[in-house]
């Protein structure tokens, strides 16, 4: 199967969120398993990193990168160091919290005749 058809199948699955095995054969992208294998092979070969570099180079050369909308995703950026170990949560209140079960006011009566 040509690479372009496999790429279209991969993009279709990623865009729609369907499972690989449900990729419709009528679309001409081949089977979902074929597209999945091609995706894995391209990932192993570093194709996506190379494509990303090429696109960034082109956008930089044309001054078309808009960094005002950039987002750092922690799933893709490795933390340099571990943060401090979290201890037990401390209370932010000055004193004990008021009980909701008792009141300093006089007790209410269920009977209207008291």
C-alpha positions as a Markdown table, in Angstrom:
| # | Residue | x | y | z |
|---|---|---|---|---|
| 1 | Unk | 0.0 | 0.0 | 0.0 |
| 2 | Unk | 1.4 | 3.5 | -0.8 |
| 3 | Unk | 2.6 | 5.6 | 2.1 |
| 4 | Unk | 0.1 | 8.4 | 1.3 |
| 5 | Unk | -2.9 | 6.1 | 1.7 |
| 6 | Unk | -1.5 | 4.7 | 4.9 |
| 7 | Unk | -1.0 | 8.3 | 6.2 |
| 8 | Unk | -4.5 | 9.2 | 5.3 |
| 9 | Unk | -5.8 | 6.1 | 7.2 |
| 10 | Unk | -3.7 | 7.0 | 10.2 |
| 11 | Unk | -5.0 | 10.5 | 10.2 |
| 12 | Unk | -8.6 | 9.3 | 9.8 |
| 13 | Unk | -8.3 | 7.1 | 12.8 |
| 14 | Unk | -6.6 | 9.7 | 14.9 |
| 15 | Unk | -9.1 | 12.4 | 13.9 |
| 16 | Unk | -12.2 | 10.3 | 14.4 |
| 17 | Unk | -11.1 | 8.4 | 17.4 |
| 18 | Unk | -12.3 | 5.1 | 16.0 |
| 19 | Unk | -10.5 | 1.9 | 16.9 |
| 20 | Unk | -8.0 | 0.6 | 14.3 |
| 21 | Unk | -9.9 | -2.5 | 13.5 |
| 22 | Unk | -13.0 | -0.4 | 12.5 |
| 23 | Unk | -11.2 | 1.6 | 9.8 |
| 24 | Unk | -13.6 | 1.2 | 6.9 |
| 25 | Unk | -12.0 | -0.6 | 4.0 |
| 26 | Unk | -14.2 | 1.3 | 1.5 |
| 27 | Unk | -12.2 | 4.5 | 2.1 |
| 28 | Unk | -9.2 | 2.9 | 0.4 |
| 29 | Unk | -6.7 | 3.3 | 3.3 |
| 30 | Unk | -6.1 | -0.4 | 3.7 |
| 31 | Unk | -6.8 | -2.3 | 6.9 |
| 32 | Unk | -6.6 | -0.7 | 10.3 |
| 33 | Unk | -3.8 | -3.2 | 11.2 |
| 34 | Unk | -1.8 | -2.2 | 8.2 |
| 35 | Unk | -2.1 | 1.5 | 9.1 |
| 36 | Unk | -1.2 | 0.8 | 12.7 |
| 37 | Unk | 1.9 | -1.2 | 11.7 |
| 38 | Unk | 3.0 | 1.6 | 9.3 |
| 39 | Unk | 2.5 | 4.2 | 12.2 |
| 40 | Unk | 4.6 | 2.0 | 14.5 |
| 41 | Unk | 7.3 | 1.6 | 11.9 |
| 42 | Unk | 7.4 | 5.3 | 11.1 |
| 43 | Unk | 7.5 | 6.1 | 14.8 |
| 44 | Unk | 10.4 | 3.7 | 15.3 |
| 45 | Unk | 12.3 | 5.2 | 12.4 |
| 46 | Unk | 11.9 | 8.8 | 13.8 |
| 47 | Unk | 9.8 | 10.0 | 11.0 |
| 48 | Unk | 7.6 | 12.2 | 13.2 |
| 49 | Unk | 10.6 | 14.0 | 14.8 |
| 50 | Unk | 12.1 | 14.6 | 11.4 |
| 51 | Unk | 8.8 | 15.9 | 10.0 |
| 52 | Unk | 8.4 | 18.2 | 13.0 |
| 53 | Unk | 11.9 | 19.6 | 12.5 |
| 54 | Unk | 11.3 | 20.3 | 8.8 |
| 55 | Unk | 8.0 | 22.0 | 9.5 |
| 56 | Unk | 9.5 | 24.2 | 12.3 |
| 57 | Unk | 12.4 | 25.2 | 10.0 |
| 58 | Unk | 10.0 | 26.2 | 7.2 |
| 59 | Unk | 7.8 | 28.2 | 9.6 |
| 60 | Unk | 10.8 | 29.9 | 11.2 |
| 61 | Unk | 12.2 | 30.9 | 7.8 |
| 62 | Unk | 8.9 | 32.5 | 6.9 |
| 63 | Unk | 8.5 | 34.1 | 10.3 |
| 64 | Unk | 5.1 | 32.3 | 10.8 |
| 65 | Unk | 5.5 | 30.9 | 14.3 |
| 66 | Unk | 3.1 | 32.4 | 16.8 |
| 67 | Unk | 4.7 | 31.8 | 20.2 |
| 68 | Unk | 1.9 | 33.7 | 22.0 |
| 69 | Unk | -0.2 | 30.5 | 21.7 |
| 70 | Unk | 2.5 | 28.0 | 22.7 |
| 71 | Unk | 1.7 | 25.5 | 25.4 |
| 72 | Unk | 4.2 | 23.2 | 27.3 |
| 73 | Unk | 2.6 | 19.8 | 27.8 |
| 74 | Unk | 4.2 | 18.0 | 30.8 |
| 75 | Unk | 3.6 | 14.7 | 29.1 |
| 76 | Unk | 6.2 | 15.7 | 26.5 |
| 77 | Unk | 8.7 | 17.8 | 28.5 |
| 78 | Unk | 10.8 | 15.9 | 31.0 |
| 79 | Unk | 11.1 | 17.6 | 34.4 |
| 80 | Unk | 14.7 | 18.5 | 35.2 |
| 81 | Unk | 14.5 | 17.4 | 38.9 |
| 82 | Unk | 12.1 | 16.0 | 41.3 |
| 83 | Unk | 10.2 | 18.5 | 43.3 |
| 84 | Unk | 10.1 | 18.5 | 47.1 |
| 85 | Unk | 8.3 | 15.6 | 48.7 |
| 86 | Unk | 4.8 | 16.5 | 49.8 |
| 87 | Unk | 4.1 | 16.2 | 53.5 |
| 88 | Unk | 0.7 | 15.9 | 55.1 |
| 89 | Unk | -1.7 | 18.7 | 54.2 |
| 90 | Unk | -1.9 | 21.4 | 56.9 |
| 91 | Unk | -5.1 | 23.1 | 57.9 |
| 92 | Unk | -5.5 | 26.7 | 56.8 |
| 93 | Unk | -7.9 | 27.6 | 59.6 |
| 94 | Unk | -6.8 | 29.5 | 62.7 |
| 95 | Unk | -8.8 | 27.4 | 65.2 |
| 96 | Unk | -11.3 | 24.6 | 65.3 |
| 97 | Unk | -14.1 | 24.6 | 62.8 |
| 98 | Unk | -17.5 | 25.3 | 64.2 |
| 99 | Unk | -19.7 | 22.3 | 64.6 |
| 100 | Unk | -22.7 | 22.0 | 62.4 |
| 101 | Unk | -24.4 | 19.8 | 64.9 |
| 102 | Unk | -24.8 | 22.3 | 67.7 |
| 103 | Unk | -25.7 | 25.9 | 68.0 |
| 104 | Unk | -25.1 | 28.6 | 70.6 |
| 105 | Unk | -28.6 | 29.9 | 70.1 |
| 106 | Unk | -31.7 | 28.5 | 71.8 |
| 107 | Unk | -33.0 | 25.3 | 70.4 |
| 108 | Unk | -35.9 | 25.3 | 68.1 |
| 109 | Unk | -39.0 | 23.4 | 69.0 |
| 110 | Unk | -41.0 | 21.2 | 66.7 |
| 111 | Unk | -44.2 | 22.1 | 68.5 |
| 112 | Unk | -45.8 | 25.5 | 67.9 |
| 113 | Unk | -47.3 | 25.6 | 71.4 |
| 114 | Unk | -44.5 | 26.1 | 73.9 |
